[in-house]
């Protein structure tokens, strides 16, 4: 599953537009990445833990020339799966049914009615001519 497929599946599950789910996923990944870069752990109970580990410096080999080369020490991200996730993946437990609170039923967004033009002011009654009718 790639990112687009993940967004599509989550959007269907929660009934949100894909654009909203995309922003939420991006914010989540950004937050986890920021925490790891600071050295913090991110624990999602039942799912797993994201953490930063230190990899020691070591000697490697160039595969073409087989010449030895030094590989510098590095900080690397790591993920340790939680018990619940491991059990589901190994078939020892079933994935629970996703229960989401249904959004409140709202009326479909209707277009605001255009304002009616103001009624024209009534024309003043014509004044009767003085002197009466001419014959």
Secondary structure as GFF3:
##gff-version 3
##sequence-region A 1 135
A	DSSP	alpha_helix	3	14	.	.	.	ID=ss1
A	DSSP	alpha_helix	18	38	.	.	.	ID=ss2
A	DSSP	beta_strand	42	44	.	.	.	ID=ss3
A	DSSP	beta_strand	48	55	.	.	.	ID=ss4
A	DSSP	beta_strand	58	61	.	.	.	ID=ss5
A	DSSP	beta_strand	68	71	.	.	.	ID=ss6
A	DSSP	beta_strand	74	81	.	.	.	ID=ss7
A	DSSP	alpha_helix	83	90	.	.	.	ID=ss8
###
